[in-house]
Amino acid sequence: MPSGQIITLSWRNMTSWALLPMGLIAAALPVLLFFKLLGMPWNDPIRLLTLAFGVMGVVFLYIVVRRLVNVTRLEVTPERITISHGPLPWRRATEVAAETIRRLEVRQFRSGYEGRVATHYHLWAVHEDGRETCLLERDTEAEQANFARAEIQQVLGGGAAEQPPRKAK
């Protein structure tokens, strides 16, 4: 058994590419409008509103770019599983002690917005004491989540028995 194995997972979805032009416009338009309004007093409501929309646009652009360039990295050793995301800062690294994991489950997650339903698959670690830790989420297809589960189980020595995805409650 290897002393440590690093699994790097990376995937993109078309939604991120489609949102990139919107993110650029959302960030640039309020900034340009803000500079056009330089002659107005700082406490003018229009200028403050433009500044607020500019900040929201920059945050939206950061989220879109993060989805395009970040990679999820799983470092699996017989002692622990560490999940980190980068290179752009977003979420803290998650660390799970391997000896407390009873099983790994792939679960179906459905979210809806304006009549549309998106289906993703999350990878969960179920611990001996009943706690659960989400290892992978967002934009994961069943094949990707099952692949990650099988790779982790191989390193941990638990085999790669096929589990059907469990539907969210």
KEPA-222467 format. One record per residue (C-alpha): residue number from 0; chain; x negated, y negated, z negated. Coordinates in Angstrom, 1 decimal. Last residue first. Example, Ala and Ser with C-alpha at 12.3 -4.5 7.8 and 13.67 -1.06 7.14 Angstrom:
<nodes>
+---------+------+--------+--------+--------+
: mardren : lolo :      u :      v :      w :
+---------+------+--------+--------+--------+
:       1 :    A :  -13.7 :    1.1 :   -7.1 :
:       0 :    A :  -12.3 :    4.5 :   -7.8 :
+---------+------+--------+--------+--------+
</nodes>
This chain:
<nodes>
+---------+------+--------+--------+--------+
: mardren : lolo :      u :      v :      w :
+---------+------+--------+--------+--------+
:     168 :    A :   34.0 :  -13.5 :   -1.3 :
:     167 :    A :   31.2 :  -13.3 :    1.2 :
:     166 :    A :   31.1 :  -10.2 :    3.4 :
:     165 :    A :   28.4 :   -7.6 :    2.8 :
:     164 :    A :   26.1 :   -6.9 :    5.7 :
:     163 :    A :   25.6 :   -3.1 :    6.3 :
:     162 :    A :   22.7 :   -1.6 :    4.4 :
:     161 :    A :   20.1 :    0.4 :    6.3 :
:     160 :    A :   17.5 :    2.1 :    4.1 :
:     159 :    A :   14.1 :    0.4 :    4.4 :
:     158 :    A :   12.1 :    2.2 :    1.8 :
:     157 :    A :   11.7 :    0.9 :   -1.8 :
:     156 :    A :    7.9 :    0.8 :   -1.7 :
:     155 :    A :    7.7 :   -3.0 :   -2.5 :
:     154 :    A :    5.9 :   -3.6 :    0.8 :
:     153 :    A :    8.4 :   -1.6 :    2.8 :
:     152 :    A :   11.3 :   -3.1 :    0.9 :
:     151 :    A :   10.1 :   -6.6 :    1.8 :
:     150 :    A :    9.8 :   -5.7 :    5.5 :
:     149 :    A :   13.2 :   -4.0 :    5.6 :
:     148 :    A :   14.9 :   -7.1 :    3.9 :
:     147 :    A :   13.2 :   -9.5 :    6.3 :
:     146 :    A :   14.3 :   -7.4 :    9.3 :
:     145 :    A :   17.9 :   -7.1 :    7.9 :
:     144 :    A :   18.0 :  -10.9 :    7.5 :
:     143 :    A :   16.7 :  -11.5 :   11.1 :
:     142 :    A :   19.0 :   -8.9 :   12.6 :
:     141 :    A :   22.1 :  -10.3 :   10.8 :
:     140 :    A :   21.4 :  -13.9 :   12.0 :
:     139 :    A :   20.0 :  -16.5 :    9.7 :
:     138 :    A :   21.0 :  -20.2 :   10.3 :
:     137 :    A :   21.0 :  -21.0 :    6.6 :
:     136 :    A :   19.9 :  -18.6 :    3.8 :
:     135 :    A :   17.0 :  -16.5 :    2.7 :
:     134 :    A :   15.9 :  -15.4 :   -0.8 :
:     133 :    A :   19.1 :  -16.0 :   -2.7 :
:     132 :    A :   18.5 :  -14.8 :   -6.3 :
:     131 :    A :   21.1 :  -12.7 :   -8.2 :
:     130 :    A :   21.3 :  -12.0 :  -11.9 :
:     129 :    A :   22.7 :   -8.6 :  -12.9 :
:     128 :    A :   20.1 :   -7.8 :  -15.5 :
:     127 :    A :   18.2 :   -5.4 :  -13.2 :
:     126 :    A :   18.0 :   -8.1 :  -10.5 :
:     125 :    A :   19.9 :   -8.4 :   -7.2 :
:     124 :    A :   17.8 :  -10.1 :   -4.5 :
:     123 :    A :   19.9 :  -11.7 :   -1.8 :
:     122 :    A :   19.3 :  -12.2 :    1.9 :
:     121 :    A :   21.8 :  -14.4 :    3.5 :
:     120 :    A :   23.6 :  -13.9 :    6.9 :
:     119 :    A :   25.2 :  -16.7 :    8.8 :
:     118 :    A :   28.6 :  -17.0 :   10.4 :
:     117 :    A :   29.9 :  -20.4 :   11.6 :
:     116 :    A :   33.7 :  -21.0 :   11.8 :
:     115 :    A :   35.2 :  -23.9 :   13.7 :
:     114 :    A :   38.7 :  -25.3 :   12.7 :
:     113 :    A :   37.3 :  -28.7 :   11.6 :
:     112 :    A :   34.4 :  -27.2 :    9.7 :
:     111 :    A :   34.2 :  -23.7 :    8.4 :
:     110 :    A :   31.5 :  -21.7 :    6.7 :
:     109 :    A :   31.0 :  -18.0 :    6.7 :
:     108 :    A :   28.3 :  -16.1 :    4.8 :
:     107 :    A :   27.6 :  -12.4 :    5.4 :
:     106 :    A :   25.5 :  -10.7 :    2.8 :
:     105 :    A :   22.2 :   -8.8 :    3.3 :
:     104 :    A :   21.3 :   -7.1 :    0.0 :
:     103 :    A :   18.1 :   -6.3 :   -1.7 :
:     102 :    A :   18.1 :   -4.0 :   -4.7 :
:     101 :    A :   17.1 :   -3.6 :   -8.4 :
:     100 :    A :   14.6 :   -6.5 :   -8.4 :
:      99 :    A :   13.0 :   -7.1 :  -11.9 :
:      98 :    A :    9.7 :   -5.4 :  -10.9 :
:      97 :    A :    9.3 :   -7.8 :   -7.9 :
:      96 :    A :    9.1 :  -11.0 :  -10.0 :
:      95 :    A :   10.8 :  -13.7 :   -7.9 :
:      94 :    A :    9.1 :  -17.0 :   -6.8 :
:      93 :    A :   10.9 :  -19.7 :   -5.0 :
:      92 :    A :    9.0 :  -22.6 :   -3.4 :
:      91 :    A :   10.6 :  -26.0 :   -3.8 :
:      90 :    A :   12.7 :  -27.2 :   -0.9 :
:      89 :    A :   12.1 :  -29.9 :    1.7 :
:      88 :    A :    8.5 :  -31.0 :    2.3 :
:      87 :    A :    7.6 :  -30.7 :    6.0 :
:      86 :    A :    5.0 :  -28.0 :    6.7 :
:      85 :    A :    6.8 :  -26.0 :    5.4 :
:      84 :    A :    9.1 :  -23.7 :    3.5 :
:      83 :    A :    8.1 :  -21.3 :    0.7 :
:      82 :    A :    9.4 :  -17.9 :   -0.5 :
:      81 :    A :    7.3 :  -16.0 :   -3.0 :
:      80 :    A :    8.0 :  -12.3 :   -3.7 :
:      79 :    A :    6.2 :  -10.7 :   -6.7 :
:      78 :    A :    4.2 :   -7.8 :   -8.2 :
:      77 :    A :    4.0 :   -5.3 :   -5.3 :
:      76 :    A :    3.1 :   -8.3 :   -3.1 :
:      75 :    A :    5.4 :  -10.2 :   -0.6 :
:      74 :    A :    4.6 :  -13.7 :    0.7 :
:      73 :    A :    7.6 :  -14.9 :    2.6 :
:      72 :    A :    7.1 :  -18.0 :    4.7 :
:      71 :    A :   10.0 :  -20.0 :    6.2 :
:      70 :    A :    8.8 :  -22.3 :    9.0 :
:      69 :    A :    9.7 :  -25.9 :    9.3 :
:      68 :    A :    9.4 :  -27.7 :   12.7 :
:      67 :    A :   12.9 :  -27.9 :   14.1 :
:      66 :    A :   15.0 :  -27.9 :   10.9 :
:      65 :    A :   12.6 :  -30.5 :    9.4 :
:      64 :    A :   13.1 :  -32.7 :   12.5 :
:      63 :    A :   16.9 :  -32.5 :   12.1 :
:      62 :    A :   16.7 :  -33.3 :    8.3 :
:      61 :    A :   14.2 :  -36.1 :    8.9 :
:      60 :    A :   16.5 :  -37.7 :   11.6 :
:      59 :    A :   19.5 :  -37.6 :    9.1 :
:      58 :    A :   17.3 :  -39.3 :    6.4 :
:      57 :    A :   16.3 :  -42.0 :    8.9 :
:      56 :    A :   19.9 :  -42.5 :   10.0 :
:      55 :    A :   21.1 :  -42.8 :    6.4 :
:      54 :    A :   18.4 :  -45.4 :    5.7 :
:      53 :    A :   19.4 :  -47.3 :    8.8 :
:      52 :    A :   23.1 :  -47.1 :    7.9 :
:      51 :    A :   22.3 :  -48.7 :    4.5 :
:      50 :    A :   20.2 :  -51.4 :    6.2 :
:      49 :    A :   23.0 :  -52.2 :    8.6 :
:      48 :    A :   25.4 :  -52.4 :    5.7 :
:      47 :    A :   23.1 :  -54.8 :    3.8 :
:      46 :    A :   22.7 :  -57.0 :    6.9 :
:      45 :    A :   26.5 :  -57.1 :    7.5 :
:      44 :    A :   27.1 :  -57.8 :    3.8 :
:      43 :    A :   24.8 :  -60.8 :    3.7 :
:      42 :    A :   22.6 :  -60.6 :    0.6 :
:      41 :    A :   19.4 :  -60.9 :    2.6 :
:      40 :    A :   20.4 :  -64.1 :    4.3 :
:      39 :    A :   20.7 :  -64.0 :    8.1 :
:      38 :    A :   17.9 :  -64.9 :   10.4 :
:      37 :    A :   16.5 :  -61.3 :   10.5 :
:      36 :    A :   19.7 :  -60.0 :   12.1 :
:      35 :    A :   18.0 :  -58.7 :   15.3 :
:      34 :    A :   15.5 :  -56.9 :   13.0 :
:      33 :    A :   18.4 :  -55.0 :   11.3 :
:      32 :    A :   20.0 :  -54.2 :   14.7 :
:      31 :    A :   16.8 :  -52.5 :   15.7 :
:      30 :    A :   16.7 :  -50.5 :   12.5 :
:      29 :    A :   20.4 :  -49.7 :   12.8 :
:      28 :    A :   19.9 :  -48.3 :   16.3 :
:      27 :    A :   16.7 :  -46.4 :   15.7 :
:      26 :    A :   17.6 :  -43.9 :   13.0 :
:      25 :    A :   21.1 :  -42.8 :   14.3 :
:      24 :    A :   19.8 :  -42.9 :   17.8 :
:      23 :    A :   16.9 :  -40.6 :   17.0 :
:      22 :    A :   19.1 :  -38.3 :   15.0 :
:      21 :    A :   21.7 :  -38.1 :   17.8 :
:      20 :    A :   18.9 :  -37.3 :   20.3 :
:      19 :    A :   17.7 :  -34.5 :   17.9 :
:      18 :    A :   21.2 :  -33.1 :   17.1 :
:      17 :    A :   21.3 :  -30.9 :   20.3 :
:      16 :    A :   17.9 :  -29.5 :   19.5 :
:      15 :    A :   19.0 :  -28.6 :   16.0 :
:      14 :    A :   22.2 :  -27.1 :   17.2 :
:      13 :    A :   20.4 :  -24.9 :   19.6 :
:      12 :    A :   19.0 :  -22.8 :   16.8 :
:      11 :    A :   15.4 :  -22.3 :   15.8 :
:      10 :    A :   13.6 :  -19.4 :   14.3 :
:       9 :    A :   10.6 :  -18.8 :   12.2 :
:       8 :    A :    9.8 :  -16.1 :    9.7 :
:       7 :    A :    6.3 :  -15.6 :    8.4 :
:       6 :    A :    5.7 :  -12.4 :    6.4 :
:       5 :    A :    2.6 :  -12.4 :    4.3 :
:       4 :    A :    1.5 :   -9.1 :    2.8 :
:       3 :    A :   -0.3 :   -8.5 :   -0.4 :
:       2 :    A :   -2.3 :   -5.7 :   -2.0 :
:       1 :    A :   -1.5 :   -3.4 :    0.9 :
:       0 :    A :    0.0 :    0.0 :    0.0 :
+---------+------+--------+--------+--------+
</nodes>
